[in-house]
């Protein structure tokens, strides 16, 4: 199994030249402004189930996209054909489409003075994610699953152990003369064991580790053991009576609460009036200890990049400070719609207008450990999993299926399932009464453990 070839500096330069050439040709063809994005990457993925390789995938991809403006009209096309005729067709199609699309006075690319790129190594790329021979990558997956299967005799089956690796290279250029590029890498391992109770009931759970470099991963044995522990503790789960109690969200589900805040402060939702946080800038929307930050500049972060999807340098934005909403997250388009400035959060694919994406978006950690937070609760619920989507961003109404562990006398007790957690987001943010010290990034969005009061657990 071959490893991907590392690009030479000349290959990288060729792609930069190509992106600039596509923009130049779009302008020569009559566009009033133009952008080009080129993405290429390699992916490897394997799933081992009960010790046997079930899937093995290795692929490489490369594609180019162009967006052109004709006054206040815009159009975009993309292609994976890098031949001269393929690029000609892509450009011709975009230019012709831009003559017939509807006008939008808020469209356009950013001002030249706004463009730029963070300097220095942001620690986004490590060649070692592909340093293992193919057999050793499979062995990582096999070891992860094996550790889970051997951790407890009640674990009798598995949905597998996996190893994934990927590298990506992005180049972006526009007609104001901006051209930038960066490379990213990541790898991950995971296990999904299945445990059986004496009555034959089954439960599954999972655990994973993800990093920019192979050296940053937790050991397969550690990941497998944690996956097993999380799975076994679900055995014997039951329902509880409907009650209003303090609820503790483990970090994996706490980040979903943070995601609701992100959806609420996303410029698209705000200008459309589809967010309960529209018009709330400068107002208190959460408890005093709630501080939410979006920072696209953190070295090695999963949401870090030197520039956003429009060529604007990424930055650190304080979204909520001591419970007060300080900023929405915006790209150029939504900023114009709201009469504000972009926050450098444009995110884009190869075609279409940019959307809005997080940098490293997180709830600032508190000082208490999860154990200290749980110890302060006589009766309550520790949520480890949510099912389905049940948040209305316009009204804030919130209701989601959940499972977890009952808290009794300040300790985790029996497992619970087939329950709902219900409340309203407007009140939930105010009722975050404890924030844990256990902030760990496993993606671009992260939260420590949190306690929220005033929610209803719906059961029997």
Steps between C-alpha positions, in 0.01 A plus 500: 500500500665820389508822697398826331781689336599819677461803277813670389525877544472520120164314503370738767619799296336358187162484677540857629579611146200307371263665751626846402474412132135390537421837666690692229314315225163560669573873508615495137171327416298792635459433872504806728645290787605136539619239750661160451539219753699182444486205739692177489545227754554136590292283730557162660240309702479149640243324718591179681213294647566208733862505391428479126535785249148595394571813292815655361486821298773717356428789269634824366303791361561833332250763389481866404213746540444852372251771602454797270310825535335695222410821680252391766446158344709198600549140391733216586610171347753234586684213332733212576629518142824703501558470124501819294164410347355411842602838646366677189159334542488588872580868437267531201212351699555735798525810282184413306303421817605831657310687227165345591500460879303747710668813634599526865622839627675333796712267286867547412844415630661670802683832468870460417593666832326219695696216340801324648637187661644414842876454485709226657444128548154431642589132555219373276694241303703196598637258241500220759126426459605293197830376645366158604508215247149382408520190719585710806207734437272197498674383819413830671132431427534136608675593828231757583220247456696222676553716810124568515407131457745389769408767753189327634346152453158660438632648174427221255467683170618813318411741225873523442822688555612758246802698386462802272754744357468791261702787360369802314640796309294812429590788267289814470540801270285800405499795263629743766834323474463279807649151478551270797538132577530263794516128571323300769521146632315289751474141618265319735432167667169380646327196647128415523455199734168324573427366849242233596315483831402169663149543362643534149439876465768679298660842537759673286715807551825632353815697559757657270817704479575752226813706437690696236789253527542130570706587808207699639263202517419323825612136498261248337490312831389809694227584244374141503484486880306828524257382228445180701445686826247735339314203348484276806367778724187515279395143579177468700376843391147594609259791480439742783186689599447850352674746729680835502861454619848645436647355180872453432606477135818308425734690262391305193134604542579842654652599165155452342365773732787718376400413144152645565666827605706488178186455291342790687792742441563388142457809280278309256247417774522852644432700182214266407345555845512123554687518830382572853828696541428746216510857631661393830851647458616665822229323699534236767407160355677262742631464854791712627756221471419422134777608261490373142793564265565433131872491423625396157862575591578228759808300387405143413126564547246301300332828404821694433597645163713797388208655310127434465302397192521853356871569562451697823743425787344286773477655844386461860142617560340517844141390434363504857682674786374451856160407356473804268472443123792692349514385139331301228716288267495639149635476149513797262147446365324471837707790636374723216143383562530595869705818448800350682853374427589138422647299787707284263267200525428439131496129418466361152500199277603510136181660371230732626527800729695469828313390809605554862713258697666497842868546567585327828170575670480422871350564840776622730583247772414549867694379804305196626568142391201300370515296823470818711200614295326162538584487873285812555181333371271286719277380216559578136582375152840461329434506124740305277298484178233692313275353234351696212466877462253690712595866519291779345737789432220752453316436828783333696280200587717199578413130536732211422509127564786412734677229693758510777548424868290597801681709763420393855662640813771680304609191305424339165248218549286284273471553123186659352356503148181577303465842663476855369667819618282807449521874558558824309839613369438858616478377859754218469791737431408700810473180702851372430599488867832311482769472232767230521876526463515218242510690168649276229477565125388196299387716210450869418229530769567413864343533844595381846248324726208731589216494753165652404215546748127534435466235225236229500591133462206332329463130583222278625 
